[in-house]
Amino acid sequence: MNNEPVVHGKDFEAQVREMMAEDAYTIRPSSAPYPEIRRKGAIERRRRVAAAGAVLVALAAAPVGAYALSGNGGGGSVDTAAPLPSVSASQPTTPTPVQSKPVGPVGPATPGQLVDGITLAQAADGLKRCIAWERGNEKARGDKGPRTEVGRAADYRIILAMNSTGDSNAPGDGFFVVAVKEQQKAPQLTQLICNIREGEVGGLGISAGGKEFDNGGPVMPDINAGKLYQQSFIDKGNWKLPFRWGSIGRVEPSVARVTVSYGGSTSEAALDHGWFVATGTLNTQVTLAPHVLGYDTTGKVVYDSDTDAGYDKALP
């Protein structure tokens, strides 16, 4: 028979309360592992900073648009980059360069107008030297102003550049530069034929006049172009061969084609903004000037230098 006292009712309840009061401070939860939590938090922050850095690198390297990197929430790995066309990173804009006026002369209409390996840069440099040379002569003469308003190299169009052959009057080989300038404020044209020998100006011819044709035809060979297709009269009958020659002149818009025959061969002229330009190589001695023919769109001859009273057909 059990002799343990039996606790009933309020006595039992009081006993339980007493036991709980005695053990209130002995039964407590374990302290939180703050060092471990802090360490894990620091690792997580570093992982996120590294991921953010990877995003910035991807944005800087991406040529177009932006890319998003998404983690899987587990081991810190990232998914494949997915393009987001609607989201773009802020990119510094490059200012559009200001288009300034070209500092050099305009080149010819066709590549064939620069011959003998002469480049546009070389021709332009020769033109600048010629203009500087002329301005120096103006100062030496004491001119108050340029006689023909030479202007700047940038005002010109180069229509021909070719080798030049020295003769008894002008020894030393070099090259010719032919350039033209159209005055915008007045109906006037300026034409310049310059010879460069050994890097120096060996001769310069400048002419200026109105735009009208004074020979009555739709083609007008240039009256000063003789220096391009003949050698000095001192060497008459004893030219240096082969000889590079050129022929230039003006054409009206109705002229569709120009040919120039010289020394038994015919060259097709280039048409360049109202000018015709032809060149070739002479291998035989000649006594007659180049023969110029102009044609309209139907192929009809509308100009023949043989019938032009103002054209010198025989060489001096």
Solvent accessible surface area in square Angstrom, and as a share of the most:
residue,aa,sasa,rsa
1,M,228,1.02
2,N,122,0.63
3,N,142,0.73
4,E,123,0.55
5,P,113,0.71
6,V,104,0.60
7,V,59,0.34
8,H,127,0.57
9,G,63,0.61
10,K,174,0.74
11,D,101,0.52
12,F,116,0.48
13,E,90,0.40
14,A,59,0.46
15,Q,85,0.38
16,V,54,0.31
17,R,159,0.58
18,E,104,0.47
19,M,109,0.48
20,M,132,0.59
21,A,72,0.55
22,E,118,0.53
23,D,65,0.34
24,A,58,0.45
25,Y,192,0.73
26,T,101,0.59
27,I,138,0.70
28,R,200,0.73
29,P,123,0.77
30,S,110,0.71
31,S,105,0.68
32,A,48,0.37
33,P,82,0.52
34,Y,155,0.59
35,P,110,0.69
36,E,64,0.29
37,I,99,0.50
38,R,192,0.70
39,R,125,0.46
40,K,119,0.50
41,G,25,0.24
42,A,25,0.20
43,I,78,0.39
44,E,62,0.28
45,R,150,0.55
46,R,151,0.55
47,R,89,0.33
48,R,153,0.56
49,V,107,0.62
50,A,68,0.52
51,A,33,0.26
52,A,54,0.42
53,G,30,0.28
54,A,48,0.37
55,V,39,0.23
56,L,119,0.59
57,V,105,0.60
58,A,31,0.24
59,L,32,0.16
60,A,87,0.68
61,A,79,0.61
62,A,13,0.10
63,P,127,0.80
64,V,126,0.72
65,G,23,0.23
66,A,7,0.05
67,Y,68,0.26
68,A,45,0.35
69,L,49,0.24
70,S,61,0.39
71,G,51,0.49
72,N,95,0.48
73,G,78,0.75
74,G,61,0.59
75,G,80,0.77
76,G,25,0.24
77,S,62,0.40
78,V,81,0.46
79,D,76,0.39
80,T,127,0.74
81,A,45,0.35
82,A,50,0.39
83,P,90,0.57
84,L,67,0.33
85,P,123,0.77
86,S,110,0.71
87,V,77,0.44
88,S,87,0.56
89,A,27,0.21
90,S,117,0.75
91,Q,102,0.45
92,P,124,0.78
93,T,126,0.73
94,T,122,0.71
95,P,113,0.71
96,T,119,0.69
97,P,96,0.60
98,V,140,0.81
99,Q,155,0.69
100,S,96,0.62
101,K,130,0.55
102,P,97,0.61
103,V,132,0.76
104,G,18,0.18
105,P,12,0.08
106,V,74,0.42
107,G,16,0.15
108,P,26,0.16
109,A,53,0.41
110,T,51,0.30
111,P,120,0.75
112,G,49,0.47
113,Q,3,0.01
114,L,39,0.19
115,V,22,0.13
116,D,58,0.30
117,G,71,0.68
118,I,16,0.08
119,T,68,0.40
120,L,70,0.35
121,A,77,0.60
122,Q,95,0.42
123,A,0,0.00
124,A,13,0.10
125,D,66,0.34
126,G,1,0.01
127,L,0,0.00
128,K,92,0.39
129,R,106,0.39
130,C,0,0.00
131,I,12,0.06
132,A,66,0.51
133,W,106,0.37
134,E,8,0.03
135,R,86,0.31
136,G,38,0.37
137,N,43,0.22
138,E,13,0.06
139,K,169,0.72
140,A,90,0.70
141,R,107,0.39
142,G,55,0.53
143,D,50,0.26
144,K,215,0.91
145,G,37,0.36
146,P,45,0.28
147,R,163,0.59
148,T,38,0.22
149,E,91,0.41
150,V,1,0.00
151,G,9,0.09
152,R,132,0.48
153,A,11,0.08
154,A,17,0.13
155,D,53,0.27
156,Y,2,0.01
157,R,55,0.20
158,I,0,0.00
159,I,0,0.00
160,L,0,0.00
161,A,0,0.00
162,M,0,0.00
163,N,66,0.34
164,S,9,0.05
165,T,36,0.21
166,G,3,0.03
167,D,23,0.12
168,S,68,0.44
169,N,107,0.55
170,A,31,0.24
171,P,99,0.62
172,G,37,0.35
173,D,95,0.49
174,G,18,0.17
175,F,41,0.17
176,F,25,0.11
177,V,0,0.00
178,V,0,0.00
179,A,0,0.00
180,V,10,0.06
181,K,14,0.06
182,E,91,0.41
183,Q,43,0.19
184,Q,161,0.71
185,K,205,0.87
186,A,46,0.36
187,P,101,0.63
188,Q,60,0.27
189,L,22,0.11
190,T,0,0.00
191,Q,7,0.03
192,L,0,0.00
193,I,3,0.01
194,C,0,0.00
195,N,12,0.06
196,I,6,0.03
197,R,49,0.18
198,E,166,0.74
199,G,34,0.32
200,E,117,0.52
201,V,24,0.14
202,G,32,0.31
203,G,27,0.26
204,L,39,0.20
205,G,21,0.20
206,I,44,0.22
207,S,30,0.19
208,A,46,0.36
209,G,35,0.34
210,G,31,0.30
211,K,70,0.30
212,E,125,0.56
213,F,40,0.17
214,D,127,0.66
215,N,42,0.22
216,G,79,0.76
217,G,16,0.15
218,P,26,0.16
219,V,0,0.00
220,M,32,0.14
221,P,15,0.09
222,D,27,0.14
223,I,154,0.78
224,N,57,0.29
225,A,2,0.02
226,G,16,0.16
227,K,91,0.39
228,L,1,0.00
229,Y,22,0.08
230,Q,50,0.22
231,Q,9,0.04
232,S,15,0.10
233,F,144,0.60
234,I,106,0.54
235,D,21,0.11
236,K,133,0.56
237,G,55,0.53
238,N,118,0.60
239,W,25,0.09
240,K,113,0.48
241,L,74,0.37
242,P,91,0.57
243,F,9,0.04
244,R,52,0.19
245,W,1,0.00
246,G,0,0.00
247,S,4,0.03
248,I,1,0.00
249,G,0,0.00
250,R,29,0.11
251,V,12,0.07
252,E,69,0.31
253,P,140,0.88
254,S,69,0.45
255,V,8,0.05
256,A,50,0.39
257,R,109,0.40
258,V,0,0.00
259,T,8,0.05
260,V,0,0.00
261,S,36,0.23
262,Y,6,0.02
263,G,37,0.36
264,G,87,0.84
265,S,58,0.37
266,T,88,0.51
267,S,21,0.14
268,E,104,0.47
269,A,11,0.08
270,A,21,0.17
271,L,64,0.32
272,D,0,0.00
273,H,132,0.59
274,G,35,0.34
275,W,15,0.05
276,F,0,0.00
277,V,5,0.03
278,A,2,0.02
279,T,28,0.16
280,G,13,0.12
281,T,64,0.37
282,L,3,0.02
283,N,104,0.53
284,T,76,0.44
285,Q,68,0.30
286,V,21,0.12
287,T,94,0.54
288,L,115,0.57
289,A,12,0.09
290,P,1,0.00
291,H,56,0.25
292,V,0,0.00
293,L,36,0.18
294,G,0,0.00
295,Y,31,0.12
296,D,33,0.17
297,T,119,0.69
298,T,117,0.68
299,G,49,0.47
300,K,135,0.57
301,V,69,0.40
302,V,54,0.31
303,Y,15,0.06
304,D,41,0.21
305,S,0,0.00
306,D,79,0.41
307,T,116,0.68
308,D,13,0.07
309,A,110,0.85
310,G,62,0.59
311,Y,26,0.10
312,D,112,0.58
313,K,71,0.30
314,A,68,0.52
315,L,22,0.11
316,P,89,0.56
